[in-house]
Amino acid sequence: MERVSAAKAVAAIPAGARVVLPQGCIEPWSIFDAIATSRGDPANPTRLYSGLQFGRYRFLGDLEATTHETGGLGPGYRYVTWQVGNAVRRIARTDRIGFLPLRFGQIPWLFGAGGALHADVAVIQCTPPRGGRVSLGSACAVYPSLIEASKLVVAEIHPEMPWSGGATEVAVEKIDLAVDATGPLGTLPRAVCDDIDRRIAANVLELVPEHAWVQLGVGTIPEAVLLALSERPGINLHSGMYSDPLMEFLDRQPNARVVTGEVSGSVEMYRRVAEDPRVSFQPTTVTHNLPYLAAIERFISINSAIEVDLSGQVNGAMIAGRPVSGVGGSLDFVEGARLSPGGASIVAMRSMAKTSSRIVRRLPEGNAVSLPNFTVDYVVTEHGVARLTGLELTERAHALRRVAAPEMRAGLA
């Protein structure tokens, strides 16, 4: 492991390379800023791949702009994401960044050795070394696979990153270039839940048996559900990402076990879960592994959606034909839940998006199906629960209309 400047690390990336950058709250600002000042090789552009981005990174340029020409990357770079977050939704409508439809569980195979997009370079963030090893800290997820597959591994060493439990340790010999951190740890503000979120959470809670293993995402509804689950005996958690309410859950569930790929929230939460032996950080090959999930008894998958049509098809990624999210891990978890003994897949969402119903007659043209209609057991809104399992199409339509907003039901008839 050679300690270098961020500029030197970026300069070491070969022209035309496929580079996988961190996602979520893993924000190596030193590397991001060095990319923003690098021209790259216009004759052989480097492709930068990443997932959900929470921050406003300089290399992405003006996030409010609507044209390709106002981008922040040098002419020798192209940025591609598999998860469109709030920060980049406006520029995702232009050609400034690319969108890659990709199941989260498939990332190790796509970017791994022999994959169609075999990664040349992996950028990670980690703790300072001790005993010849570092810890990936608040995120394990796809990084072990990328480290093994890549020819060049660049790590930002962050002195505040906590040493976490699970499969996060990496030998320093696996890291080629190390850069000192120049910014704070990435954080995610806590979602603010309202009465509608809490009503949805209460409806979801009726479907979760005692001693279940539960998968959730991040956002207002997942956080409301996680807080509600704190009162349900014997609940364990297994997911790709959790946020700050995980602290309250651990306080109220002394015997709970938690398996996660990463956490996104406050620095306090990072430290808290890193010190808790009940929390195990695992790679995507565990958290999103279908045979592993199917073997868990009473595995309950809870995901959100943009809209659901009357046949039960779910769109969780697009509005008006444009990506506003991504495939993510929902299909991995939904399939695992349906194969789990006593398991169930749940889609929980508000019945309305401003003035439009989120239960629709049919998905609009151009909006992709994230979850086929045979994969979802329950659709939950603040107005109740629609159980779809075993229902024919006409019966499904009736069940879904009953949980739509009352003022929208006539139009769905």
C-alpha positions in Angstrom: 0.0 0.0 0.0 1.6 3.3 -1.2 0.4 6.6 0.4 -0.1 9.2 -2.4 -2.0 12.4 -3.1 -5.5 12.2 -4.5 -4.3 13.8 -7.7 -1.6 11.1 -8.1 -4.1 8.3 -7.4 -6.5 9.6 -10.1 -3.6 10.1 -12.5 -2.7 6.4 -12.0 -6.1 5.3 -13.4 -5.5 4.0 -17.0 -7.3 5.7 -19.9 -10.4 3.8 -20.9 -10.6 2.0 -17.5 -13.9 0.9 -15.9 -13.8 2.5 -12.4 -16.4 1.6 -9.7 -16.8 4.4 -7.2 -18.4 4.0 -3.7 -22.1 4.7 -3.2 -24.4 5.7 -0.4 -22.7 7.4 2.5 -19.2 6.3 1.5 -17.9 9.6 0.2 -14.2 9.8 -0.5 -14.2 13.5 -1.1 -10.4 13.7 -1.9 -10.9 11.3 -4.8 -14.1 12.9 -6.0 -12.4 16.4 -6.0 -9.4 15.1 -7.8 -11.6 13.6 -10.5 -13.3 17.0 -10.9 -10.0 18.6 -11.8 -8.8 15.9 -14.1 -9.2 16.2 -17.8 -8.8 12.5 -18.5 -8.1 11.2 -22.0 -10.8 12.4 -24.4 -9.5 9.9 -27.0 -10.2 7.0 -24.7 -12.7 8.1 -22.0 -12.7 6.4 -18.6 -16.1 5.2 -17.3 -17.1 5.9 -13.7 -19.8 3.6 -12.3 -21.6 4.0 -9.0 -25.0 3.6 -7.4 -27.1 5.7 -5.0 -25.4 9.0 -4.4 -26.6 11.2 -1.6 -24.1 14.1 -1.9 -23.6 17.0 -4.4 -20.1 16.0 -5.7 -18.1 18.5 -7.6 -17.2 16.0 -10.4 -20.9 15.9 -11.3 -21.0 19.6 -11.9 -24.1 21.8 -11.6 -26.8 19.4 -10.5 -29.6 21.9 -11.4 -28.5 22.3 -15.0 -30.4 20.6 -17.8 -27.9 20.4 -20.6 -25.0 18.1 -21.2 -22.5 20.9 -21.8 -22.7 22.2 -18.2 -21.4 18.9 -16.7 -18.5 18.8 -14.3 -16.5 15.9 -15.7 -13.5 16.4 -17.9 -13.9 15.3 -21.6 -12.1 12.1 -20.8 -14.8 10.7 -18.4 -18.3 9.3 -18.5 -20.4 8.8 -15.4 -22.9 5.9 -15.2 -25.2 5.1 -12.3 -27.3 2.0 -11.5 -29.4 4.0 -8.9 -30.7 7.5 -9.5 -30.8 9.4 -6.2 -32.4 12.7 -5.4 -29.1 14.6 -6.0 -28.8 13.6 -9.7 -32.4 13.2 -10.8 -32.4 16.5 -12.7 -29.2 15.8 -14.7 -30.4 12.1 -15.2 -32.9 13.6 -17.6 -30.1 14.7 -19.9 -27.3 12.8 -21.5 -24.8 14.1 -18.9 -24.9 10.8 -17.1 -25.8 7.2 -18.1 -28.3 4.9 -16.4 -27.6 1.1 -16.1 -30.5 -1.1 -15.2 -29.0 -3.5 -12.7 -30.1 -5.7 -9.9 -28.0 -5.0 -6.9 -27.3 -8.6 -6.2 -25.8 -9.0 -9.7 -23.1 -6.3 -9.2 -20.4 -8.8 -8.1 -20.9 -10.8 -11.2 -21.2 -8.0 -13.7 -18.1 -6.1 -12.4 -16.3 -9.2 -11.2 -13.7 -11.3 -13.0 -15.1 -12.5 -16.3 -18.1 -10.1 -16.0 -19.3 -8.0 -19.0 -18.1 -4.9 -17.2 -15.1 -6.4 -15.3 -13.9 -3.6 -13.1 -10.3 -2.3 -13.7 -10.3 0.0 -10.7 -12.1 0.0 -7.4 -12.3 3.0 -5.1 -13.1 2.4 -1.5 -13.1 4.1 1.9 -11.7 2.4 5.0 -10.2 2.8 8.5 -6.6 3.5 9.2 -4.6 0.2 9.2 -3.9 -1.8 12.3 -2.2 -5.2 12.5 -1.8 -5.3 8.7 -5.5 -4.9 8.0 -8.2 -2.2 7.5 -11.9 -2.3 8.0 -14.5 -1.1 5.5 -16.4 0.4 8.4 -20.0 1.4 7.7 -20.3 -0.4 4.3 -19.3 -3.9 3.2 -21.8 -4.6 0.4 -20.1 -4.9 -3.0 -16.6 -3.8 -2.0 -15.0 -7.2 -1.1 -16.0 -8.5 -4.6 -14.7 -5.3 -6.3 -11.4 -5.4 -4.4 -10.8 -9.0 -5.5 -11.7 -8.3 -9.1 -9.9 -5.0 -9.8 -6.3 -4.6 -11.0 -6.0 -1.3 -9.1 -7.5 -0.6 -5.7 -7.5 3.0 -4.4 -8.5 3.6 -0.8 -9.3 6.8 1.0 -8.2 6.3 4.6 -10.6 8.1 7.0 -9.5 8.5 10.6 -13.1 8.7 11.9 -14.4 5.5 10.2 -15.2 3.0 12.9 -14.0 -0.6 12.8 -17.1 -2.7 12.3 -17.9 -6.4 12.8 -18.6 -9.0 10.1 -16.8 -9.4 6.8 -15.3 -5.9 6.6 -11.6 -6.6 7.2 -9.2 -6.3 4.2 -5.5 -7.0 4.1 -3.4 -3.9 3.4 -1.7 -5.8 0.6 -5.0 -5.7 -1.3 -4.8 -1.9 -1.5 -2.5 -0.4 -4.1 -2.8 3.3 -3.4 -4.0 5.0 -0.2 -5.1 8.7 0.1 -5.7 10.7 3.2 -9.3 11.9 3.7 -10.0 15.6 3.3 -13.7 15.7 4.2 -16.1 14.4 6.9 -17.7 11.0 6.8 -20.8 10.9 4.6 -24.1 11.2 6.5 -27.8 10.9 5.6 -30.3 13.2 7.4 -33.0 11.3 9.3 -36.3 11.0 7.5 -39.3 12.9 9.0 -42.3 10.5 9.3 -45.8 11.9 9.4 -49.2 10.4 10.4 -49.6 8.7 7.0 -46.3 7.0 7.2 -47.2 5.7 10.7 -50.6 4.5 9.5 -48.9 2.5 6.7 -46.4 1.1 9.2 -49.2 0.0 11.5 -50.9 -1.8 8.6 -47.5 -3.5 7.7 -47.0 -4.5 11.3 -50.1 -6.7 11.1 -48.4 -8.8 8.4 -45.1 -9.4 10.3 -45.1 -12.5 12.5 -43.2 -12.8 15.7 -39.6 -14.1 15.3 -39.4 -12.9 11.7 -36.4 -11.7 9.8 -37.3 -8.4 8.2 -35.8 -6.5 5.2 -36.3 -2.8 4.8 -34.8 0.1 2.9 -34.4 3.7 3.8 -36.9 6.6 3.7 -39.9 7.7 5.7 -42.0 4.5 5.4 -39.1 2.1 6.1 -38.1 4.2 9.1 -41.7 4.3 10.4 -41.9 0.5 10.0 -38.5 -0.1 11.7 -39.6 2.0 14.7 -42.9 0.0 14.9 -41.0 -3.3 14.7 -39.1 -2.3 17.8 -42.2 -3.3 19.8 -42.7 -6.7 18.1 -41.1 -9.6 20.0 -38.2 -11.6 18.5 -37.7 -9.6 15.3 -34.3 -9.8 13.5 -33.2 -7.7 10.6 -31.5 -8.7 7.2 -31.1 -6.1 4.5 -28.8 -4.2 2.2 -29.0 -0.9 4.1 -30.4 0.5 7.4 -30.6 4.1 8.8 -30.7 5.8 12.1 -33.8 4.2 13.6 -31.6 1.1 13.8 -30.3 2.5 17.1 -33.7 2.6 18.7 -34.5 -0.9 17.4 -31.3 -2.2 19.0 -32.1 -0.5 22.3 -35.6 -2.1 22.4 -34.7 -5.5 21.1 -31.8 -6.8 23.3 -31.7 -10.2 21.7 -32.1 -9.1 18.1 -29.6 -10.0 15.3 -28.9 -7.7 12.4 -27.3 -8.5 9.1 -26.7 -5.7 6.7 -24.5 -4.6 3.8 -24.2 -1.0 4.9 -25.7 1.7 7.0 -26.4 5.3 6.1 -27.2 7.9 8.7 -25.4 9.8 11.5 -21.8 9.3 12.6 -23.3 8.5 16.0 -25.1 5.5 14.4 -22.0 4.4 12.6 -20.1 4.2 15.8 -23.0 2.6 17.7 -23.5 -0.3 15.3 -19.8 -0.9 14.8 -19.5 -1.5 18.6 -22.5 -3.7 18.8 -21.6 -7.4 18.4 -25.2 -8.2 17.3 -24.6 -6.3 14.0 -22.8 -8.1 11.2 -21.8 -6.4 8.0 -21.8 -8.8 5.1 -21.1 -8.6 1.4 -23.8 -8.6 -1.3 -23.1 -12.3 -1.9 -24.7 -12.9 1.5 -27.2 -10.1 1.9 -28.7 -10.5 -1.6 -28.0 -14.2 -2.1 -31.3 -16.0 -3.2 -30.5 -19.5 -1.7 -29.4 -17.9 1.5 -32.6 -15.8 1.8 -34.8 -18.7 0.9 -33.4 -20.7 3.8 -34.4 -18.1 6.3 -37.6 -18.9 8.0 -40.3 -16.1 8.1 -38.3 -13.8 5.9 -40.4 -10.7 5.3 -39.4 -8.3 2.5 -40.8 -4.7 2.7 -40.2 -2.4 -0.2 -41.8 0.8 -1.6 -42.9 1.7 -5.1 -43.8 4.6 -7.3 -46.9 3.0 -8.6 -48.8 -0.3 -8.8 -51.2 -1.2 -11.5 -54.5 -3.1 -11.1 -52.8 -6.4 -12.1 -50.2 -6.0 -9.3 -47.3 -5.0 -11.5 -44.9 -2.6 -9.6 -42.9 0.3 -11.0 -40.3 1.3 -8.5 -37.8 3.2 -10.7 -39.3 5.4 -13.4 -41.6 8.5 -13.9 -42.7 9.4 -17.4 -40.1 7.0 -18.8 -37.2 8.6 -17.0 -35.3 6.8 -14.2 -35.7 8.4 -10.7 -34.4 5.4 -8.7 -33.1 2.0 -9.8 -33.8 -1.7 -9.8 -31.9 -2.0 -6.5 -32.2 -5.1 -4.4 -36.0 -5.3 -4.2 -36.3 -8.3 -6.7 -33.6 -10.2 -4.8 -35.4 -9.8 -1.5 -38.9 -10.3 -2.9 -37.9 -13.6 -4.5 -36.1 -14.7 -1.3 -39.2 -13.9 0.8 -41.6 -15.8 -1.5 -39.3 -18.9 -1.2 -38.8 -18.6 2.6 -40.9 -20.9 4.8 -43.5 -18.5 6.3 -42.1 -15.6 4.3 -43.9 -12.8 2.5 -43.2 -9.9 0.1 -44.8 -6.6 0.9 -45.0 -3.4 -1.1 -45.8 -0.4 1.2 -46.5 3.0 -0.2 -48.7 6.1 0.1 -51.9 5.9 -1.9 -51.3 9.3 -3.4 -48.4 11.2 -5.0 -49.5 14.8 -4.6 -52.7 14.8 -6.7 -52.2 11.5 -8.5 -53.1 8.0 -7.5 -50.2 5.6 -7.0 -52.5 2.7 -7.8 -53.2 3.0 -11.5 -55.2 1.2 -14.1 -52.1 0.3 -16.0 -48.4 1.3 -15.9 -47.8 4.3 -18.3 -46.0 3.5 -21.5 -42.2 3.8 -21.0 -42.3 3.0 -17.3 -40.5 -0.4 -16.7 -41.9 -3.2 -14.5 -39.6 -3.5 -11.4 -41.6 -6.4 -9.9 -43.8 -8.7 -12.0 -47.3 -9.1 -10.7 -46.7 -12.7 -9.6 -44.0 -11.7 -7.1 -45.9 -9.5 -4.6 -48.0 -11.0 -1.8 -49.3 -7.8 -0.3 -49.7 -4.1 -1.3 -50.2 -1.8 1.7 -51.3 1.8 1.9 -52.6 4.0 4.7 -56.1 2.7 3.7 -55.4 -1.0 4.3 -53.9 -4.2 3.0 -54.5 -5.8 -0.4 -53.5 -9.5 -0.4 -52.8 -10.5 -4.0 -51.5 -14.1 -3.5 -53.9 -16.5 -5.2 -56.1 -13.9 -6.7 -57.1 -13.8 -10.4 -56.7 -10.5 -12.2 -60.3 -9.3 -11.7 -60.0 -10.1 -7.9 -56.7 -8.3 -7.7 -58.2 -5.2 -9.3 -61.0 -5.1 -6.7 -58.5 -5.7 -3.8 -56.2 -2.9 -5.0 -59.0 -0.4 -5.5 -60.0 -0.9 -1.9 -56.6 0.4 -0.7 -56.5 3.3 -3.2 -57.3 6.8 -2.0 -61.1 7.0 -1.7 -61.5 9.9 -4.1 -59.6 7.9 -6.8 -61.5 4.6 -6.5 -64.3 5.5 -9.0 -61.8 6.4 -11.7 -60.1 3.0 -11.2 -63.4 1.0 -11.6 
